[in-house]
């Protein structure tokens, strides 16, 4: 993740939404200083905070962490559902071997008829 781009995105989204750092930190259930560290790139947020930020601003996780999708240009239909965000959070918390097993299972299920 490009921390400079990420921090610029979360700062811009916060300001666009009209939130203070204190309001965002309260919504994320973290200390204001912790959130301030994320915006100043002195600390990287864990995946669950990235997912919570995506939910808060109603953008995809990709739009926050990738430089190919501008955060401000996300269409409503492109917003991930909470189940998708939960899946991403759970998937990223798995070990590498378990992630490979999940991916193998998905490939297997895609080959089956509906």
N, C-alpha and C positions, 0 to 999 in steps of 0.2 A: 504494500500500500504506500502510495506517495503521501507522506505525512503533510507536506505543505499543501497539496491539493485537497486532501481529506479535511484538514483543519479549515481551509478556506471555505469548503462546502458546508461544514457544520456551522461555521460562524455565519455564513450568508443565509442558510436556512433558518437559523435561530432569529436573526434580525428580520427576515422576511415574515416570519410568524409573529414577530413582535414580543418575543420572550427575552427575559434577562437570563444571564448565566445562572442566577439563583433559582429562577423558575424552572429552567431545564433540569438542573441538578435535583430539584425537589421531585420533578416528574420521573426522573430516572432512579430516585432513591439513593443518591450518592451525595457526598459533600461537594459544596460549590468549588472548593479548591481542586478537587479531583477533576471536575468537569473543565475548569479553567486550564488545567494541565493538558487536557485533550485538545482544547482549542489552540493552545500555545505550542503544541507538538513536543512537550517535555515528557509526555507519558502517552503510551498507546492504549486505547480502550480495549477491553476484552470483547469477544464476539457477542456476548449477550448485551453489552451496551451498544454496540454497533446495530444490532437487531432492534433494540429499543429505540434508538435514534431514527432508524428507518420507519418504524411504526409511528413514532411521534410526528415526523414530518411527512408521512405517507408517500415515501419514495422507496425504491428498491435498495437492497443492500448493495447491489452492484453499482448503483448510481453514487453511493457514498464512497466506495473503495476503489472504483475503477476510473481511469481518466478518459475512457471512451464514451461514457454516457453522462452527459451533463445533468447534475442533480436538479436544476431548476426547470428542465424541459421534459420531465417525466409526465406522460399522459396518465389520466385516471385509470384507463384500462390496463396499464402496465404495472400498477401497484400490486405487490404481492399480497396474498391473503395471509391472515395470521397463521393459518396452518402451514403455509409455505415457509414463513419466517421461523416458525417453531421447528420445522424439519431441518432447515439450514443450521439452526442453533444446535439441535441434537446431533446432527451429522458431524459438525465440526468438533464436537466434544468427544467423538469416538477416536480410538487409536487408529493408526494407519491400516492395520490388518482388518479391523472391523469396517472401516470405510470401504476397503476393497470388496469385502463380502457384501456390503449393501449395494455397491455398484454392480457386482456380478448378479445379484438378485434382480436388480432393476433391468439389466440387459436380458435376463431370462424371462421376466414378466412381459417385456416388450415383444418378445417373440411369440407369445401365446395369443390366440385369437380372443377377441372380446367376448 
